[in-house]
């Protein structure tokens, strides 16, 4: 009779110990929590390839450029050399930065880059499925997106870009 009474308690104890082990597993979700920034998510899943990862050196088909991406604290833009196709190198560099900006609730569906007289205009397209707008980005997220793009475009001297403007479907993005 005592063993019949102890059996449910033993089962509960076993279940509790198993569930506590499962809760100590590392978090692998890419869904941002209110305290996570895009920079933190990007650090988890950094997929930009450096020249040493790509086995292709700068040649007639590719060029080396410096991308600037935010550090995890959103305090600095960190340079990183990458290789991009030489044709439309500006657009390809912008694409590499934008790839890193999508999160579960903020998604860009496309972009266009136009350079005219030293002024680059980056026209961003928000995905219809995006739950957030540009104005809802935190300061860190704004720094990661707009700061990275601005620094990358103006720091690669071969492009001769002095100023960067951001638009959404042709309208100036006001943050």
C-alpha positions in Angstrom: 0.0 0.0 0.0 2.8 2.4 0.8 4.5 1.7 -2.6 1.1 2.6 -4.3 1.1 6.0 -2.6 4.8 6.7 -3.4 4.5 5.8 -7.0 2.7 9.0 -8.1 5.3 11.1 -6.1 8.2 9.2 -7.7 6.7 9.9 -11.2 6.3 13.6 -10.4 9.9 13.8 -9.1 11.2 12.1 -12.3 9.1 14.4 -14.5 10.3 17.5 -12.6 14.0 16.5 -12.9 13.6 15.8 -16.7 11.9 19.1 -17.3 14.5 21.0 -15.4 17.2 19.4 -17.5 15.4 20.5 -20.7 15.1 24.0 -19.5 18.9 24.3 -19.2 19.4 23.6 -22.9 20.9 26.6 -24.8 18.4 28.8 -26.6 18.4 28.3 -30.3 15.3 30.3 -31.3 15.7 33.2 -33.8 12.6 34.9 -32.5 13.7 38.1 -30.8 12.6 38.8 -27.3 12.0 42.3 -26.2 15.5 42.6 -24.9 17.2 41.2 -28.0 18.4 43.5 -30.7 19.1 42.7 -34.3 22.8 42.9 -33.6 22.5 40.2 -31.0 20.6 38.0 -33.4 23.1 38.7 -36.1 25.9 37.7 -33.8 24.2 34.4 -33.2 23.8 33.7 -36.9 26.6 35.6 -38.6 26.7 34.4 -42.2 28.8 37.0 -44.0 31.7 35.3 -45.6 35.2 36.8 -45.4 37.7 36.5 -48.3 39.4 33.6 -46.5 36.1 31.7 -46.5 35.5 32.3 -50.2 38.7 31.0 -51.8 38.2 33.6 -54.6 40.6 36.5 -54.5 39.9 39.8 -56.1 39.9 39.3 -59.9 38.1 40.5 -63.0 34.9 38.9 -61.7 35.1 39.9 -58.0 36.3 42.8 -55.9 37.3 43.1 -52.2 35.2 45.6 -50.2 35.0 46.5 -46.6 31.6 46.0 -44.9 30.9 47.7 -41.7 28.6 46.0 -39.3 27.5 46.8 -35.7 29.2 45.2 -32.7 27.0 43.4 -30.2 26.7 46.6 -28.0 25.7 48.8 -30.9 28.6 51.1 -30.1 30.9 50.7 -33.0 30.9 49.7 -36.6 33.3 46.8 -37.2 35.1 46.5 -40.6 35.1 43.2 -42.3 36.7 42.5 -45.7 34.5 40.5 -48.1 34.6 39.6 -51.8 31.6 40.6 -53.9 30.9 40.2 -57.6 32.5 43.2 -59.5 29.4 43.9 -61.5 27.2 46.0 -59.3 29.6 45.8 -56.4 27.7 48.6 -54.5 24.4 46.8 -54.8 26.0 43.5 -53.8 27.6 45.0 -50.7 24.3 46.6 -49.6 22.7 43.2 -50.1 25.2 41.5 -47.8 24.4 44.0 -45.0 20.6 43.8 -45.6 20.7 39.9 -45.3 21.7 40.3 -41.7 18.8 42.6 -40.8 15.8 40.3 -41.0 14.4 39.1 -37.8 11.1 37.3 -37.0 9.1 40.5 -36.9 11.1 42.9 -39.2 11.6 41.8 -42.8 12.8 43.6 -45.9 11.6 42.2 -49.2 14.0 44.1 -51.4 16.1 47.2 -52.1 17.5 49.3 -54.9 20.7 51.3 -54.9 21.2 54.4 -57.1 24.4 56.4 -57.1 24.4 59.9 -58.7 27.0 62.6 -58.3 28.5 61.0 -55.1 25.0 60.6 -53.5 23.8 57.0 -53.0 20.1 56.5 -52.5 19.1 53.2 -50.9 15.5 52.5 -51.5 14.3 49.8 -49.1 11.2 47.7 -49.5 9.5 46.4 -46.3 7.9 43.0 -46.7 4.1 43.0 -46.5 4.5 40.2 -43.8 6.7 42.4 -41.6 5.1 43.1 -38.3 7.3 46.1 -37.7 8.0 49.3 -39.6 11.2 51.4 -39.8 9.9 53.8 -37.1 9.5 51.0 -34.7 13.2 50.0 -34.8 15.2 50.5 -31.6 18.2 52.8 -31.6 20.4 49.8 -31.8 18.5 48.3 -34.7 18.6 51.7 -36.6 22.4 51.9 -36.0 22.8 48.3 -37.2 20.9 48.9 -40.4 21.3 52.6 -41.4 24.7 53.1 -39.8 26.2 49.9 -41.4 24.9 50.9 -44.8 26.1 54.5 -44.6 29.6 53.6 -43.3 30.0 50.9 -45.9 29.0 53.0 -48.8 31.0 56.1 -47.8 34.2 54.3 -46.7 34.9 52.3 -49.8 36.7 55.0 -51.8 36.5 53.2 -55.1 32.7 54.1 -55.2 33.3 57.8 -54.6 30.1 58.1 -52.4 30.0 61.1 -50.1 26.4 61.0 -48.9 23.8 58.3 -48.4 20.0 58.8 -48.4 17.4 56.2 -47.4 13.9 55.9 -48.9 11.0 53.5 -48.8 9.3 53.1 -52.2 10.8 56.5 -53.2 9.7 58.4 -50.0 12.3 59.6 -47.5 12.5 57.4 -44.4 12.1 59.6 -41.4 13.2 58.1 -38.1 
